[in-house]
Amino acid sequence: MILAASILMLALTRAELIERFKAPAITKDAGLVQVFADCPRDMREAYQSQVASFAAGVCRKLQAAARKTNEKFAEPGIVIYIGEERTNRTDVITRRISRKEGGRFTRIYLPAPGFSDIERFRLEVAKAYFLASDGKELDDAAAIEALENADPVLRVRRKYERLDKWLAGDGTDDDEECLMLARSIIEPGVARVSDVLRFASRLRLYPRQFASPFAGRFRDATFAEAIKLAPYEPRIRLAASEKASLVVAYGGGHGEELAQAADAYSRFLFELARFAKPQEELAEMLDEANVKLEIALEKARLAAQDNKETWR
């Protein structure tokens, strides 16, 4: 590592060396957070202030949650170094260091700040905060709990992450808790991609008795299949009648687009149960509902992209 740094220094021009040594550290939160950027000017301008603000924001939320005020630090408790790598390294390197005069602080190094694992960085900043503020060394689980208690937005995101992992077959979470999450409205008025997909997974009809399939052979039916089965299978119409009100509940509380889709499916199912309209008209109603669901899904995907966390 020392040899590599020496070679790098030799490769830099005198002007570049002077510029780097002149680059000031940014100090935030009454001396708690200090960020150095031993990197070219363009990277320093892109990341130093943003990283400092991000780390300080984490600390302020933890401080507010603990009802602490006016904490001042004679020496920084969180010292962050921004590297100059432009690779896709995501690692966040952390060391706890003891001072000669007593006390400990945390040094965090981001080799490639443009690709650093922000969730890991947030976690290490939280652990560093508690070490600096209370002298406590928290493990990951305790730090995550503290972060979630301090930040409602992060708490919501974590719930979605847990639910998504569970739905994907990850068996590490408690089944009963995840089932309750799946049935709840985690973030009122907002439809995440997983909310829309979970809603879509319920758009099927099932006979009341599993051992007695529709038309003697269909254990379930899509709504499109139900249109074809309805003329000679009255239980399809019964299932549609029962589902018409349920589908509204499935889509409720998740924003206007998903609510509109749910309402369109409910109207379709009501008409399917009545079976007073031609099949072609029922198919058109179903197409309209499907379009509304696509709109809800597209909005959720765009929101996910917009909410993807970065330093900026």
C-alpha positions as CSV (number, residue, x, y, z in Angstrom):
1,M,0.0,0.0,0.0
2,I,2.8,2.4,0.9
3,L,4.7,1.6,-2.3
4,A,1.6,2.1,-4.4
5,A,1.1,5.5,-2.7
6,S,4.7,6.5,-3.3
7,I,4.4,5.6,-7.0
8,L,1.2,7.6,-7.3
9,M,2.9,10.7,-5.7
10,L,5.8,10.4,-8.1
11,A,3.4,10.3,-11.0
12,L,1.6,13.5,-10.0
13,T,2.8,16.9,-11.1
14,R,4.1,19.5,-8.6
15,A,0.9,21.6,-9.1
16,E,-1.3,18.6,-8.5
17,L,0.6,17.7,-5.2
18,I,0.3,21.3,-4.0
19,E,-3.4,21.3,-4.8
20,R,-4.0,18.1,-2.9
21,F,-2.1,19.3,0.2
22,K,-4.0,22.6,0.1
23,A,-7.4,20.9,-0.1
24,P,-9.2,21.7,3.1
25,A,-11.1,19.2,5.2
26,I,-14.8,19.8,5.7
27,T,-16.0,19.7,9.3
28,K,-19.6,19.2,10.3
29,D,-21.8,18.9,13.4
30,A,-19.8,20.8,16.0
31,G,-16.6,19.1,15.1
32,L,-18.0,15.5,15.1
33,V,-17.6,14.8,11.4
34,Q,-14.5,15.6,9.3
35,V,-14.0,14.7,5.7
36,F,-10.7,14.7,3.8
37,A,-10.5,14.3,0.0
38,D,-7.1,13.3,-1.2
39,C,-8.3,13.1,-4.8
40,P,-8.4,15.3,-8.0
41,R,-10.5,18.5,-7.9
42,D,-13.4,17.1,-9.9
43,M,-13.9,14.2,-7.5
44,R,-13.5,16.4,-4.5
45,E,-16.1,18.8,-5.8
46,A,-18.4,16.0,-6.7
47,Y,-18.2,14.1,-3.4
48,Q,-16.5,15.8,-0.4
49,S,-19.3,18.2,0.5
50,Q,-22.1,15.6,-0.3
51,V,-20.4,12.8,1.8
52,A,-20.0,15.2,4.7
53,S,-23.6,16.3,4.6
54,F,-24.8,12.7,4.3
55,A,-22.8,11.6,7.4
56,A,-23.8,14.7,9.3
57,G,-27.4,14.1,8.5
58,V,-27.2,10.5,9.8
59,C,-25.7,11.8,13.1
60,R,-28.3,14.5,13.5
61,K,-31.1,12.1,13.2
62,L,-29.5,9.8,15.8
63,Q,-28.9,12.7,18.1
64,A,-32.5,13.9,17.8
65,A,-33.9,10.4,18.4
66,A,-31.8,10.2,21.6
67,R,-33.0,13.7,22.6
68,K,-29.5,15.0,22.8
69,T,-28.8,18.7,22.1
70,N,-25.7,20.9,21.7
71,E,-23.2,18.1,21.6
72,K,-19.7,19.5,20.9
73,F,-16.6,17.6,20.1
74,A,-13.0,18.9,20.8
75,E,-11.7,16.3,18.3
76,P,-13.6,14.7,15.4
77,G,-15.2,11.4,16.2
78,I,-15.8,10.4,12.6
79,V,-12.9,11.0,10.1
80,I,-13.8,10.1,6.5
81,Y,-11.3,9.9,3.7
82,I,-12.4,10.0,0.1
83,G,-10.2,8.0,-2.3
84,E,-9.6,8.7,-6.0
85,E,-10.5,5.4,-7.5
86,R,-12.9,5.5,-10.4
87,T,-13.5,1.7,-10.4
88,N,-16.6,-0.1,-9.2
89,R,-15.3,-0.8,-5.7
90,T,-18.2,-0.7,-3.2
91,D,-16.2,-1.4,0.0
92,V,-16.3,0.9,3.0
93,I,-13.1,0.4,5.1
94,T,-13.5,1.2,8.8
95,R,-11.0,1.3,11.7
96,R,-11.5,2.2,15.3
97,I,-8.4,4.2,16.6
98,S,-7.3,5.1,20.1
99,R,-5.9,8.6,20.7
100,K,-2.8,9.0,22.8
101,E,-4.5,11.5,25.1
102,G,-7.4,9.1,25.5
103,G,-10.7,8.5,23.7
104,R,-11.4,6.7,20.5
105,F,-12.5,7.8,17.0
106,T,-13.5,6.0,13.8
107,R,-11.7,6.4,10.5
108,I,-13.8,5.5,7.4
109,Y,-12.2,5.2,4.0
110,L,-14.2,5.3,0.7
111,P,-11.8,4.1,-2.0
112,A,-14.2,4.8,-4.9
113,P,-16.9,7.2,-3.6
114,G,-18.9,7.0,-6.8
115,F,-19.6,3.4,-6.1
116,S,-19.5,3.1,-2.3
117,D,-22.1,1.0,-0.6
118,I,-24.3,3.8,0.9
119,E,-26.2,1.4,3.2
120,R,-22.9,0.1,4.6
121,F,-21.5,3.6,4.9
122,R,-24.7,4.8,6.8
123,L,-24.3,1.8,9.2
124,E,-20.6,2.6,9.9
125,V,-21.4,6.2,10.5
126,A,-24.1,5.2,13.0
127,K,-21.7,2.9,14.8
128,A,-19.0,5.7,14.8
129,Y,-21.5,8.2,16.2
130,F,-22.3,6.0,19.2
131,L,-18.7,5.4,19.8
132,A,-17.9,9.1,19.7
133,S,-21.0,10.2,21.6
134,D,-21.5,7.5,24.2
135,G,-18.3,5.4,24.1
136,K,-20.4,2.4,23.0
137,E,-19.5,-0.1,20.4
138,L,-22.6,-1.3,18.7
139,D,-22.9,-4.4,16.5
140,D,-24.7,-4.2,13.1
141,A,-28.1,-5.3,14.5
142,A,-28.1,-2.6,17.2
143,A,-27.0,0.1,14.8
144,I,-29.7,-0.9,12.3
145,E,-32.4,-0.7,15.0
146,A,-31.1,2.7,16.1
147,L,-31.2,4.0,12.5
148,E,-34.7,2.8,11.9
149,N,-35.9,4.3,15.2
150,A,-34.3,7.6,14.1
151,D,-35.6,7.7,10.5
152,P,-39.2,6.8,9.5
153,V,-38.3,6.8,5.8
154,L,-35.5,4.3,6.4
155,R,-37.8,2.2,8.6
156,V,-40.4,2.0,5.8
157,R,-37.6,1.0,3.3
158,R,-36.4,-1.7,5.6
159,K,-39.9,-3.2,5.9
160,Y,-40.2,-3.3,2.1
161,E,-36.7,-4.9,1.9
162,R,-37.7,-7.6,4.4
163,L,-41.0,-8.3,2.6
164,D,-39.3,-8.4,-0.8
165,K,-36.7,-10.9,0.4
166,W,-39.3,-13.0,2.0
167,L,-41.5,-13.1,-1.1
168,A,-38.4,-14.0,-3.1
169,G,-38.0,-17.1,-0.9
170,D,-35.4,-15.9,1.6
171,G,-36.2,-18.0,4.7
172,T,-34.3,-15.9,7.2
173,D,-37.2,-13.8,8.3
174,D,-40.1,-14.7,10.6
175,D,-43.0,-16.1,8.4
176,E,-45.8,-14.7,10.6
177,E,-44.3,-11.2,10.8
178,C,-43.8,-11.1,7.0
179,L,-47.4,-12.3,6.4
180,M,-48.6,-9.4,8.5
181,L,-46.4,-7.1,6.5
182,A,-47.8,-8.5,3.3
183,R,-51.3,-7.7,4.5
184,S,-50.6,-4.2,5.8
185,I,-50.2,-0.8,4.1
186,I,-46.5,-0.1,4.9
187,E,-46.5,3.4,3.4
188,P,-50.0,5.0,3.1
189,G,-50.7,6.6,-0.2
190,V,-47.7,5.1,-2.0
191,A,-47.5,2.1,-4.3
192,R,-44.0,0.5,-4.5
193,V,-43.2,-1.9,-7.3
194,S,-43.7,-4.8,-4.9
195,D,-47.2,-3.5,-3.9
196,V,-48.3,-3.4,-7.5
197,L,-46.9,-6.9,-8.3
198,R,-48.5,-8.3,-5.1
199,F,-51.8,-6.8,-6.2
200,A,-51.4,-8.3,-9.7
201,S,-50.7,-11.8,-8.2
202,R,-54.2,-11.7,-6.7
203,L,-55.9,-11.2,-10.0
204,R,-57.2,-14.8,-10.4
205,L,-60.3,-16.6,-9.5
206,Y,-60.4,-19.8,-7.4
207,P,-63.3,-22.2,-6.7
208,R,-64.5,-22.3,-3.1
209,Q,-63.4,-25.9,-2.8
210,F,-60.0,-26.9,-4.2
211,A,-61.2,-30.4,-4.8
212,S,-63.9,-29.2,-7.1
213,P,-62.2,-27.3,-9.9
214,F,-64.0,-25.0,-12.4
215,A,-65.5,-26.9,-15.3
216,G,-64.2,-30.1,-13.7
217,R,-60.5,-29.3,-14.6
218,F,-59.5,-25.7,-13.8
219,R,-58.2,-25.2,-10.3
220,D,-57.9,-21.5,-10.9
221,A,-58.6,-19.1,-13.8
222,T,-57.2,-15.8,-15.0
223,F,-59.7,-13.1,-15.6
224,A,-59.3,-13.6,-19.4
225,E,-60.0,-17.3,-19.0
226,A,-63.0,-16.5,-16.8
227,I,-64.7,-14.6,-19.6
228,K,-64.6,-17.8,-21.7
229,L,-65.7,-20.1,-18.9
230,A,-68.5,-17.9,-17.6
231,P,-71.2,-19.0,-20.1
232,Y,-71.2,-22.6,-18.9
233,E,-69.6,-22.4,-15.4
234,P,-71.8,-20.5,-12.9
235,R,-69.2,-20.8,-10.1
236,I,-66.9,-18.5,-12.2
237,R,-69.6,-15.8,-11.9
238,L,-70.0,-16.5,-8.2
239,A,-66.2,-16.2,-7.7
240,A,-66.2,-13.0,-9.7
241,S,-68.9,-11.5,-7.5
242,E,-67.0,-12.3,-4.3
243,K,-63.7,-11.0,-5.7
244,A,-65.3,-7.7,-7.0
245,S,-65.2,-6.1,-3.5
246,L,-62.0,-7.8,-2.3
247,V,-60.0,-6.4,-5.2
248,V,-60.8,-2.9,-4.2
249,A,-59.5,-3.6,-0.7
250,Y,-56.3,-5.1,-2.2
251,G,-55.6,-1.8,-4.1
252,G,-56.7,0.6,-1.4
253,G,-54.3,2.9,0.5
254,H,-51.5,2.6,-2.1
255,G,-52.1,5.8,-4.2
256,E,-54.4,7.0,-6.9
257,E,-53.1,4.9,-9.8
258,L,-53.4,1.6,-8.1
259,A,-56.8,2.5,-6.7
260,Q,-58.0,3.4,-10.2
261,A,-56.8,0.0,-11.5
262,A,-58.5,-1.8,-8.6
263,D,-61.7,0.1,-9.3
264,A,-61.5,-0.9,-12.9
265,Y,-61.0,-4.6,-12.1
266,S,-63.9,-4.4,-9.6
267,R,-66.3,-3.0,-12.2
268,F,-65.1,-5.7,-14.7
269,L,-65.7,-8.5,-12.1
270,F,-69.1,-7.1,-11.2
271,E,-70.2,-7.2,-14.9
272,L,-68.6,-10.7,-15.3
273,A,-70.7,-11.9,-12.3
274,R,-73.9,-10.3,-13.9
275,F,-72.9,-11.6,-17.3
276,A,-75.3,-9.3,-19.0
277,K,-72.7,-7.8,-21.4
278,P,-71.3,-9.5,-24.5
279,Q,-67.9,-11.2,-24.0
280,E,-66.2,-8.7,-26.3
281,E,-67.3,-5.8,-24.1
282,L,-66.1,-7.7,-21.0
283,A,-62.8,-8.2,-22.7
284,E,-62.6,-4.5,-23.4
285,M,-63.3,-3.7,-19.7
286,L,-60.5,-6.1,-18.7
287,D,-58.1,-4.5,-21.2
288,E,-58.9,-1.1,-19.7
289,A,-58.1,-2.4,-16.2
290,N,-54.9,-4.0,-17.4
291,V,-53.8,-0.6,-18.9
292,K,-54.5,1.2,-15.6
293,L,-52.4,-1.5,-13.8
294,E,-49.5,-0.9,-16.2
295,I,-49.7,2.8,-15.5
296,A,-49.5,2.1,-11.8
297,L,-46.5,-0.2,-12.3
298,E,-44.7,2.3,-14.5
299,K,-45.2,5.1,-11.9
300,A,-43.9,2.8,-9.2
301,R,-40.8,1.9,-11.2
302,L,-40.1,5.6,-12.0
303,A,-40.5,6.5,-8.3
304,A,-38.0,3.7,-7.4
305,Q,-35.5,5.2,-9.8
306,D,-36.0,8.7,-8.4
307,N,-35.7,7.5,-4.8
308,K,-32.5,5.6,-5.4
309,E,-30.2,7.0,-2.8
310,T,-27.0,8.7,-3.8
311,W,-24.7,11.2,-2.2
312,R,-26.4,14.2,-3.9
